[in-house]
Amino acid sequence: MSDSPLSFKRILVTGASGFLGHHVVSALQQQTEAEVVPVRRADYDLLEPDQAKRMLTDVQPDAVVHLAAKVGGIIANKAYPADFFYENNVINTHTFEACYRGGVQKLVTFMGGCSYPSTAVSPIDEDQMWAGYPQPESAPYSIAKKLLLVQSASYRQQHGFNSIVLIPGNLYGEFDNFNWEYAHVIPAMIRRFIEAKEGQKDSLTCYGSGAPTRDFVYAADVGQLVPWFLANYHSSEPVNISSGTRITIRELAETVRHVTGYEGSIDWDTSKPDGQMDKIFSVERLRGLGLSCDTSLEEGLRQTADWFIAARARDEVRI
């Protein structure tokens, strides 16, 4: 197979209307001449046994970027653990089998950094994936996504099916989910700070101590790398895609305060749990491939906040 995305005539993207899906579709349209076919759950419900097969029959793609998933923040994961396990496991099982049987040349899919063991030592490299159990609060989701690694290796070993699994770090950016129940830390903070500014509140509260450290990656940066992986990476060994830059949650809050223009004080509710204290992803494997995610956190947050305000005015944001 040629090491160029141009060798693909038709690329199907599942979960195309989701957060990362918007960025991936845009990158594929910009960087390739292939016909990019975005699909969503309203088109094909991949929980149903026959829908993945029907999707492949209808579209006839030679490459698939599989992003369809049930995702959510810690509140949703704690409330609906069985749903998160079942739906992700079933969606991935149906899609892999249909892609193999449908003659797809290449499948690219994603799992979350939450699938790493809760005891993983930062910076977390890909070799630590099977060294323990994930954070209990989101383990049903995390393990369902972790099974993608087993699926990829199994189908490659038995059928020679070319699939790869990428592991983005803590994603943020335009098109994210800002609903309180489903939002991750950055969209929740952006919404909270903007609404506090608009409501002229003197203070707002963030959860925990602010001491945990994380690294975040701008979703548009991740999307821009997908065409390269589609063309050039042919291994079931996963690759972390993140910035590799450490920041405390307290520093994150101050940066969000700055880009949103909120002038009130920030209180910290230390009765709320901090979660894992240090979680940074190793990007050595990514950089070894000559790749990186370079948008600064401040710039990415500014673009995300500006998008949220504009999209909310158009009633086009999930809140």
C-alpha positions in Angstrom: 0.0 0.0 0.0 1.2 3.5 -0.9 2.3 5.6 2.0 0.0 8.4 1.0 -3.6 9.1 2.1 -4.3 9.7 -1.6 -4.2 6.0 -2.2 -7.6 5.8 -0.4 -10.5 6.6 -2.6 -13.2 6.7 0.1 -12.6 7.1 3.9 -15.6 6.5 6.2 -15.6 8.2 9.6 -17.9 6.9 12.3 -18.8 9.2 15.2 -18.2 12.1 12.8 -20.6 14.4 14.6 -18.8 14.0 17.9 -16.1 16.1 19.5 -13.0 14.5 17.9 -15.0 13.6 14.8 -15.4 17.2 13.7 -11.6 17.7 13.8 -10.7 14.4 12.1 -13.2 15.0 9.2 -11.8 18.5 8.7 -8.2 17.2 8.6 -9.0 14.4 6.2 -10.8 16.9 3.9 -7.9 19.3 4.0 -5.0 16.8 3.6 -6.4 14.1 1.2 -8.2 14.0 -2.1 -10.3 11.0 -0.9 -14.0 11.2 -0.6 -14.6 11.5 3.1 -17.9 10.0 4.3 -19.0 11.1 7.8 -21.6 9.0 9.5 -23.3 9.3 12.9 -25.6 7.2 15.0 -28.7 8.6 13.3 -27.4 7.1 10.0 -26.3 3.7 11.5 -26.8 2.5 15.1 -23.8 0.4 15.6 -25.3 -1.2 18.7 -27.6 -3.2 16.3 -25.9 -6.3 14.9 -26.7 -5.7 11.3 -26.0 -2.0 11.1 -22.2 -2.1 10.8 -22.5 -4.5 8.0 -25.1 -2.4 6.3 -22.9 0.7 6.7 -19.9 -1.0 5.0 -22.2 -2.3 2.2 -23.7 1.1 1.6 -20.5 3.2 1.7 -17.9 0.7 0.4 -14.9 2.5 2.0 -11.4 1.3 1.6 -10.4 3.0 4.9 -12.3 3.6 8.2 -11.6 6.0 11.0 -13.7 4.6 13.9 -14.6 7.2 16.5 -18.2 6.1 17.4 -18.3 5.6 21.2 -20.3 6.4 24.3 -18.3 9.0 26.2 -18.7 11.2 29.3 -17.2 12.7 32.3 -16.7 11.2 35.7 -20.3 12.0 36.9 -21.8 10.1 34.0 -19.4 7.2 34.3 -20.2 6.7 38.0 -24.0 6.9 37.2 -24.1 4.6 34.2 -21.1 2.2 34.4 -23.0 -0.7 32.7 -24.1 1.5 29.8 -20.5 2.7 29.2 -19.1 -0.9 29.2 -21.8 -2.5 27.1 -22.2 0.1 24.5 -18.5 0.6 23.8 -17.8 -3.1 23.8 -20.6 -3.8 21.4 -19.9 -0.9 19.0 -16.3 -1.9 18.7 -17.0 -5.6 18.3 -19.5 -5.0 15.5 -17.3 -2.5 13.7 -14.1 -4.5 13.7 -15.9 -7.6 12.3 -17.7 -5.7 9.6 -14.6 -3.8 8.5 -12.6 -7.0 8.2 -15.4 -8.9 6.4 -16.1 -5.8 4.2 -12.6 -5.7 2.8 -11.5 -2.5 4.4 -7.8 -1.9 3.9 -7.1 0.2 7.0 -8.9 1.0 10.2 -7.8 3.7 12.6 -9.5 3.9 16.0 -9.0 5.6 19.4 -9.0 4.7 23.1 -8.6 6.9 26.1 -5.7 7.6 28.4 -8.0 6.6 31.2 -7.4 3.0 30.2 -3.9 3.1 31.7 -3.6 1.6 35.2 -4.4 4.0 38.0 -1.0 3.2 39.4 0.9 4.0 36.2 4.0 6.1 36.7 4.2 9.4 34.9 5.2 10.1 32.2 3.0 7.1 31.2 4.5 5.2 28.3 2.6 2.7 26.2 4.4 -0.3 27.8 2.5 0.4 31.1 -0.9 -0.3 29.6 -1.3 -3.9 31.1 0.4 -3.2 34.4 -2.7 -2.8 36.5 -6.4 -1.8 36.8 -7.7 1.6 35.6 -9.2 4.3 37.9 -12.2 2.6 39.4 -14.6 5.5 38.7 -14.4 5.1 35.0 -13.1 1.5 34.7 -16.1 0.0 32.9 -15.6 2.5 30.0 -11.8 2.3 30.2 -11.7 -1.5 30.0 -14.2 -1.6 27.2 -11.9 0.8 25.2 -8.8 -1.1 26.3 -10.2 -4.2 24.5 -9.5 -2.4 21.2 -5.9 -3.3 21.7 -6.8 -7.0 21.9 -9.2 -6.7 18.9 -6.5 -5.0 16.8 -3.8 -7.5 17.6 -6.2 -10.5 17.2 -7.5 -9.5 13.8 -4.0 -8.7 12.6 -2.7 -12.1 13.8 -5.5 -14.2 12.4 -6.7 -12.2 9.4 -3.8 -9.9 8.5 -6.3 -7.0 9.1 -4.5 -3.7 9.3 -5.8 -1.7 12.2 -4.2 0.7 14.6 -5.1 2.2 18.0 -4.2 5.7 19.0 -4.3 7.1 22.6 -5.0 10.8 22.8 -4.3 12.5 26.1 -6.8 14.8 27.8 -8.5 16.3 24.8 -10.1 19.7 24.7 -11.2 22.1 22.0 -14.1 23.2 19.8 -17.1 20.9 19.6 -16.5 19.5 23.1 -19.4 18.6 25.4 -20.2 21.4 27.9 -23.1 19.6 29.6 -22.4 19.5 33.4 -23.1 15.8 33.6 -20.8 14.8 30.7 -18.2 17.5 30.6 -14.5 16.9 31.3 -12.5 19.4 33.3 -11.7 22.0 30.6 -15.1 22.4 29.1 -16.6 22.5 32.6 -14.2 25.2 33.7 -14.6 27.3 30.5 -18.4 27.2 30.9 -18.2 27.9 34.7 -15.9 30.9 34.2 -17.8 32.4 31.3 -21.1 32.1 33.1 -19.6 33.6 36.3 -18.3 36.5 34.3 -21.6 37.1 32.6 -23.4 36.8 35.9 -20.9 39.3 37.5 -20.2 36.8 40.3 -17.4 37.8 42.8 -16.2 34.2 43.1 -16.6 30.7 41.8 -15.8 27.3 43.1 -13.6 24.6 41.5 -13.5 21.0 42.8 -10.6 19.5 44.7 -7.4 21.1 45.9 -6.1 22.1 42.4 -2.9 20.2 43.1 -3.2 17.3 40.6 -1.1 17.6 37.5 -2.2 16.7 33.9 -1.2 17.3 30.4 -3.8 18.4 27.8 -3.9 18.2 24.0 -5.8 20.4 21.6 -8.2 18.2 19.6 -7.4 20.0 16.3 -3.7 18.9 16.7 -4.8 15.3 17.2 -7.1 15.5 14.2 -4.3 16.8 12.0 -2.2 13.7 12.7 -4.8 11.2 11.6 -4.0 11.3 7.8 -0.4 10.6 8.6 -1.2 7.6 10.8 -3.7 6.4 8.2 -1.0 6.4 5.5 2.2 5.5 7.4 1.6 3.5 10.6 0.9 -0.2 10.4 1.2 -1.7 13.8 -1.2 -2.8 16.6 1.2 -1.2 19.1 -0.6 1.9 20.4 0.8 5.4 20.3 0.1 8.2 22.8 -0.9 11.5 21.2 -0.5 14.4 23.7 1.5 17.5 24.4 3.6 15.9 27.2 3.4 19.3 29.1 2.7 19.1 32.8 0.3 21.7 34.4 -1.5 21.7 37.8 -5.3 22.0 37.8 -4.9 25.2 39.8 -2.6 26.6 37.0 -5.2 25.5 34.5 -7.9 27.4 36.3 -5.8 30.5 36.3 -5.2 30.2 32.6 -8.9 29.7 31.9 -9.6 32.8 34.1 -7.2 34.8 32.0 -8.5 33.7 28.5 -12.2 34.2 29.6 -11.5 37.6 31.3 -13.1 36.6 34.6 -11.9 38.9 37.4 -13.4 37.3 40.5 -11.7 34.9 42.9 -11.4 31.2 42.7 -12.4 29.0 45.7 -11.4 25.4 46.0 -13.8 22.8 47.5 -11.3 20.4 49.0 -14.1 18.1 50.2 -14.3 16.9 46.5 -11.8 14.2 45.4 -8.7 15.1 43.4 -8.5 11.8 41.6 -5.1 10.6 40.3 -2.5 13.2 41.5 -0.1 13.0 38.6 -1.0 11.8 35.1 1.3 12.8 32.3 1.6 10.9 29.0 4.9 10.0 27.5 5.2 11.3 23.9 8.6 9.6 23.1 7.0 7.2 20.7 5.1 10.0 19.0 8.2 12.1 18.6 10.1 9.1 17.4 7.8 9.1 14.5 8.6 12.8 13.8 5.2 14.0 15.1 4.1 16.4 17.8 1.1 18.5 19.1 2.3 22.0 19.3 -0.7 24.3 20.0 0.0 26.1 23.4 -2.5 25.5 26.1 -3.3 29.2 26.4 -4.0 29.5 22.6 -6.0 26.4 22.5 -8.1 27.5 25.5 -8.7 30.9 24.0 -9.9 29.3 20.7 -12.1 26.9 22.6 -13.7 29.7 24.8 -14.3 31.9 21.8 -15.9 28.9 20.0 -18.1 28.1 23.0 -19.5 31.7 23.2 -20.2 31.8 19.4 -21.7 28.3 19.3 -23.9 28.9 22.3 -25.3 32.0 20.7 -26.2 29.9 17.6 -27.6 27.1 19.9 -25.0 24.7 18.5 -23.2 23.6 21.7 -24.0 20.7 24.0 -25.0 22.2 27.3 
